[in-house]
Amino acid sequence: MASSLSIAFIGTGVMGRSMAGHLQKAGHALHVYNRTKEKAQALLDAGATWHDSAGSAAAAAEVVVTILGFPADVETTYLGAGGIVEKAKAGTLLIDMTTSSPLLARKIAGAAAQRGQAALDAPVSGGDIGAREARLVIMVGGEEADFNRAKPLFELMGKNIARLGPAGSGQYCKMANQIAVAVGGVAWAEALAYARAAGLDPNQVFASISGGAAGSWAMTNLAPRALAGNYAPGFYVKHILKDMKIALDSAAEMKIDVPGLACAKKLYDQVAARGWEECGTQAIYRLYTELK
């Protein structure tokens, strides 16, 4: 891959703006589009070119990177009239880093191939911290040659990068990740709420248990935020709910039972019903401690 590329980056939200910034700082020319232009302003100030649509940005690029909110957004952005697949040139590499549907990833890959384009599904894990520090886990589905073409870009954004198989495989891996995240979120929140109810200082309990067998990335990074009353989103409740639905639907298609995930989904549904869906996923702790 050339040392300097023309890259369309679509989606400059909590994670996307940091990811795009790493590409920009490495010397790549960015063409950006986001529904809210203000969220791309720092990139524009640093020299990125603004476009009024994803299709317009894609038409100017050799590589397109997207990180969006929901599968419906992905489908419209890629496959809708005037979208990325329609507007991108033959030979363009399309990389969707949204957590989305495995079946949709396969659909996009097929549509891209018909137009002489290549497509990868490359969802990420690591939240806002991982995005800022370029330490994301990147799970990739697609052809090996296309993965090798994209790998230098992935290495600017993440540390743990793997191709799992053909189109859709990255999304299946991310669903496995999200099952562990969702169920694990319930585990640390429930443990610390239990300690609090017992009259213990949950901060002290966190310090005692987070480094042992009970520890996890989520506990280490999210529990301190919750204990400090900081529910700002690194990863939104509304997005973990979206991911859990995708995972539950996928599990149903594969005819496997996932009772832990089903339980976590019910609890996060209650979090959203309290009006906290725009909070970070650590808001699960509030369900145990603020309302009875």
C-alpha positions as CSV (number, residue, x, y, z in Angstrom):
1,M,0.0,0.0,0.0
2,A,1.3,3.5,-0.9
3,S,2.8,5.5,1.9
4,S,0.2,8.3,1.5
5,L,-3.4,7.5,0.5
6,S,-6.6,9.4,-0.1
7,I,-9.0,8.1,2.5
8,A,-12.6,8.8,3.0
9,F,-13.6,8.6,6.6
10,I,-17.3,8.5,7.4
11,G,-18.4,8.9,11.0
12,T,-16.4,11.1,13.3
13,G,-18.1,10.5,16.6
14,V,-16.7,9.4,19.9
15,M,-14.4,6.8,18.4
16,G,-14.2,7.8,14.8
17,R,-12.7,11.2,15.3
18,S,-9.7,9.7,17.1
19,M,-9.3,6.9,14.6
20,A,-9.4,9.4,11.7
21,G,-6.9,11.6,13.5
22,H,-4.4,8.8,13.6
23,L,-4.7,8.3,9.9
24,Q,-4.3,12.0,9.3
25,K,-1.3,12.3,11.5
26,A,0.4,9.5,9.6
27,G,0.2,11.7,6.5
28,H,-2.9,10.3,4.7
29,A,-5.2,12.8,3.0
30,L,-8.7,12.7,4.6
31,H,-12.0,13.3,2.9
32,V,-14.6,13.4,5.7
33,Y,-18.4,13.3,6.1
34,N,-20.4,13.1,9.3
35,R,-24.0,13.9,9.9
36,T,-23.0,16.6,12.4
37,K,-20.2,18.7,10.8
38,E,-19.0,20.2,14.1
39,K,-17.8,16.7,15.2
40,A,-15.4,16.7,12.3
41,Q,-14.1,20.3,12.9
42,A,-10.8,19.3,14.4
43,L,-10.0,17.1,11.4
44,L,-11.0,19.9,9.0
45,D,-8.9,22.4,10.9
46,A,-5.9,20.0,10.5
47,G,-6.4,19.9,6.7
48,A,-9.2,17.3,6.0
49,T,-11.6,18.0,3.1
50,W,-15.3,18.2,3.9
51,H,-17.9,16.5,1.8
52,D,-21.7,16.9,1.9
53,S,-22.3,13.1,1.6
54,A,-20.7,9.8,2.2
55,G,-20.9,9.0,-1.5
56,S,-19.1,12.2,-2.5
57,A,-16.3,11.5,0.0
58,A,-16.0,7.9,-1.3
59,A,-15.7,9.1,-4.9
60,A,-12.6,11.0,-4.0
61,A,-10.8,8.2,-2.2
62,E,-8.7,5.1,-2.7
63,V,-9.9,3.7,0.7
64,V,-13.2,4.3,2.5
65,V,-13.4,3.8,6.3
66,T,-16.8,4.0,8.1
67,I,-17.7,3.8,11.7
68,L,-21.4,4.5,12.1
69,G,-24.2,3.9,14.7
70,F,-26.6,1.2,13.6
71,P,-26.9,-1.5,10.9
72,A,-29.6,0.6,9.2
73,D,-27.1,3.5,8.9
74,V,-24.5,1.1,7.4
75,E,-27.0,-0.3,4.9
76,T,-28.2,3.1,3.7
77,T,-24.6,4.6,3.6
78,Y,-23.2,1.8,1.6
79,L,-26.1,0.5,-0.5
80,G,-28.5,3.4,-0.7
81,A,-28.9,5.6,-3.8
82,G,-25.9,7.8,-4.1
83,G,-24.1,5.7,-1.4
84,I,-20.6,4.5,-1.1
85,V,-20.9,1.4,-3.4
86,E,-22.5,3.4,-6.1
87,K,-20.1,6.3,-6.0
88,A,-16.7,4.7,-5.2
89,K,-14.4,3.9,-8.1
90,A,-13.5,0.4,-9.1
91,G,-10.5,-0.8,-7.1
92,T,-11.5,1.1,-4.0
93,L,-11.1,-0.7,-0.7
94,L,-14.2,-0.3,1.6
95,I,-13.7,-0.9,5.3
96,D,-16.7,-0.9,7.6
97,M,-15.6,-0.6,11.3
98,T,-19.1,-0.3,12.7
99,T,-20.4,-3.1,14.9
100,S,-23.1,-4.4,12.6
101,S,-24.8,-7.5,11.2
102,P,-22.7,-10.3,9.8
103,L,-25.3,-10.9,7.1
104,L,-25.2,-7.2,6.1
105,A,-21.4,-7.4,5.9
106,R,-21.7,-10.3,3.4
107,K,-24.3,-8.3,1.4
108,I,-22.0,-5.3,1.2
109,A,-19.1,-7.4,0.1
110,G,-21.1,-9.0,-2.6
111,A,-22.4,-5.6,-3.9
112,A,-18.9,-4.2,-3.8
113,A,-17.4,-7.1,-5.7
114,Q,-20.0,-6.6,-8.5
115,R,-18.5,-3.1,-9.0
116,G,-14.9,-4.1,-8.9
117,Q,-14.4,-2.9,-5.3
118,A,-13.2,-4.8,-2.2
119,A,-14.9,-4.8,1.2
120,L,-13.8,-5.7,4.7
121,D,-15.9,-5.8,7.9
122,A,-13.6,-4.7,10.7
123,P,-15.4,-3.9,13.9
124,V,-13.4,-2.8,16.8
125,S,-13.2,-3.1,20.6
126,G,-11.5,-0.8,23.1
127,G,-13.9,2.1,23.4
128,D,-13.0,5.7,23.5
129,I,-9.8,5.1,25.4
130,G,-8.6,2.5,22.9
131,A,-9.5,4.8,20.0
132,R,-7.6,7.7,21.5
133,E,-4.5,5.7,22.3
134,A,-4.5,3.6,19.0
135,R,-4.9,0.4,21.0
136,L,-8.0,-1.0,19.5
137,V,-8.7,-4.6,18.9
138,I,-9.7,-4.9,15.2
139,M,-11.6,-8.0,14.1
140,V,-11.6,-8.5,10.3
141,G,-13.7,-10.4,7.8
142,G,-12.8,-10.5,4.1
143,E,-10.3,-11.8,1.6
144,E,-6.7,-12.2,2.8
145,A,-5.3,-10.0,0.0
146,D,-7.6,-7.1,1.0
147,F,-6.8,-7.6,4.6
148,N,-3.1,-7.3,3.8
149,R,-3.8,-4.2,1.8
150,A,-5.6,-2.6,4.8
151,K,-3.2,-3.8,7.5
152,P,-0.9,-0.8,7.5
153,L,-4.0,1.4,8.2
154,F,-5.2,-0.9,10.9
155,E,-1.8,-0.7,12.6
156,L,-2.3,3.1,12.9
157,M,-5.5,2.5,14.9
158,G,-5.0,-0.7,16.8
159,K,-2.7,-3.2,18.3
160,N,-4.5,-6.6,18.3
161,I,-5.4,-7.1,14.6
162,A,-6.6,-10.3,13.1
163,R,-8.4,-11.7,10.1
164,L,-11.0,-14.2,11.2
165,G,-12.2,-15.5,7.8
166,P,-14.4,-14.4,4.9
167,A,-16.9,-11.5,4.8
168,G,-19.0,-11.4,8.0
169,S,-16.3,-13.1,10.2
170,G,-15.2,-9.9,11.8
171,Q,-18.8,-9.2,12.8
172,Y,-19.3,-12.7,14.3
173,C,-16.1,-12.2,16.3
174,K,-17.3,-8.8,17.5
175,M,-20.6,-10.4,18.6
176,A,-18.7,-12.9,20.7
177,N,-16.8,-9.9,22.2
178,Q,-20.1,-8.1,22.9
179,I,-21.6,-11.1,24.6
180,A,-18.7,-11.1,27.0
181,V,-18.9,-7.3,27.4
182,A,-22.6,-7.2,28.2
183,V,-22.6,-10.2,30.6
184,G,-19.4,-8.9,32.2
185,G,-20.9,-5.5,32.7
186,V,-23.7,-7.0,34.7
187,A,-21.1,-9.0,36.7
188,W,-18.9,-6.1,37.9
189,A,-21.9,-3.8,38.6
190,E,-23.7,-6.5,40.5
191,A,-20.6,-7.3,42.5
192,L,-20.0,-3.7,43.5
193,A,-23.6,-3.0,44.3
194,Y,-23.6,-6.1,46.5
195,A,-20.6,-4.8,48.4
196,R,-22.2,-1.4,48.8
197,A,-25.3,-3.0,50.2
198,A,-23.2,-4.9,52.7
199,G,-21.9,-1.6,54.0
200,L,-18.5,-1.8,52.4
201,D,-16.8,1.0,50.5
202,P,-17.2,-0.1,46.8
203,N,-14.0,1.7,45.9
204,Q,-12.0,-0.4,48.3
205,V,-13.7,-3.5,47.1
206,F,-12.9,-2.6,43.5
207,A,-9.3,-2.1,44.5
208,S,-9.3,-5.6,46.2
209,I,-10.9,-7.6,43.5
210,S,-10.1,-5.9,40.2
211,G,-6.6,-7.3,40.0
212,G,-7.6,-10.9,40.7
213,A,-9.7,-13.6,39.1
214,A,-12.8,-11.2,39.0
215,G,-10.9,-8.6,37.1
216,S,-11.5,-7.6,33.5
217,W,-10.9,-4.7,31.1
218,A,-14.5,-3.5,31.7
219,M,-14.1,-3.6,35.5
220,T,-10.7,-1.8,35.4
221,N,-11.9,1.0,33.0
222,L,-15.6,1.4,33.6
223,A,-16.2,0.6,37.3
224,P,-14.1,3.6,38.4
225,R,-16.2,5.9,36.2
226,A,-19.5,4.5,37.6
227,L,-18.2,4.8,41.2
228,A,-17.3,8.4,40.6
229,G,-20.8,9.1,39.2
230,N,-19.3,9.6,35.7
231,Y,-21.7,8.2,33.1
232,A,-20.4,10.0,30.1
233,P,-20.3,7.7,27.1
234,G,-17.2,5.9,26.0
235,F,-19.7,3.4,24.5
236,Y,-23.4,4.2,24.6
237,V,-26.1,2.1,26.3
238,K,-28.1,2.4,23.1
239,H,-25.2,0.8,21.1
240,I,-24.7,-2.1,23.5
241,L,-28.4,-2.8,23.2
242,K,-28.1,-2.7,19.4
243,D,-25.2,-5.2,19.6
244,M,-27.0,-7.5,22.0
245,K,-30.0,-7.7,19.6
246,I,-27.7,-8.5,16.7
247,A,-26.0,-11.2,18.8
248,L,-29.4,-12.7,20.0
249,D,-30.7,-12.7,16.4
250,S,-27.5,-14.4,15.2
251,A,-27.7,-17.0,18.0
252,A,-31.3,-17.7,17.0
253,E,-30.2,-18.3,13.4
254,M,-27.5,-20.7,14.6
255,K,-30.0,-22.4,17.0
256,I,-27.9,-21.9,20.1
257,D,-29.1,-20.8,23.5
258,V,-27.5,-17.7,25.2
259,P,-29.3,-17.3,28.5
260,G,-26.6,-15.0,30.0
261,L,-26.9,-12.6,27.1
262,A,-30.7,-12.7,27.3
263,C,-30.5,-11.8,31.0
264,A,-28.1,-8.9,30.3
265,K,-30.4,-7.6,27.5
266,K,-33.3,-7.4,29.9
267,L,-31.3,-5.5,32.4
268,Y,-29.9,-3.0,29.9
269,D,-33.5,-2.6,28.5
270,Q,-34.3,-1.4,32.1
271,V,-31.4,1.0,32.0
272,A,-32.7,2.5,28.7
273,A,-36.2,2.6,30.1
274,R,-34.9,4.9,32.9
275,G,-33.8,7.4,30.2
276,W,-30.1,6.5,30.3
277,E,-29.6,5.1,26.8
278,E,-27.3,8.1,25.9
279,C,-25.1,7.3,28.9
280,G,-22.1,5.0,28.8
281,T,-22.5,1.3,29.4
282,Q,-21.3,1.8,33.0
283,A,-24.8,3.2,33.7
284,I,-25.7,-0.5,34.4
285,Y,-24.4,0.3,37.9
286,R,-27.1,2.9,38.4
287,L,-29.8,0.3,38.0
288,Y,-28.5,-1.4,41.1
289,T,-27.8,1.6,43.3
290,E,-30.0,4.6,42.4
291,L,-33.4,3.2,41.9
292,K,-35.2,0.4,43.6
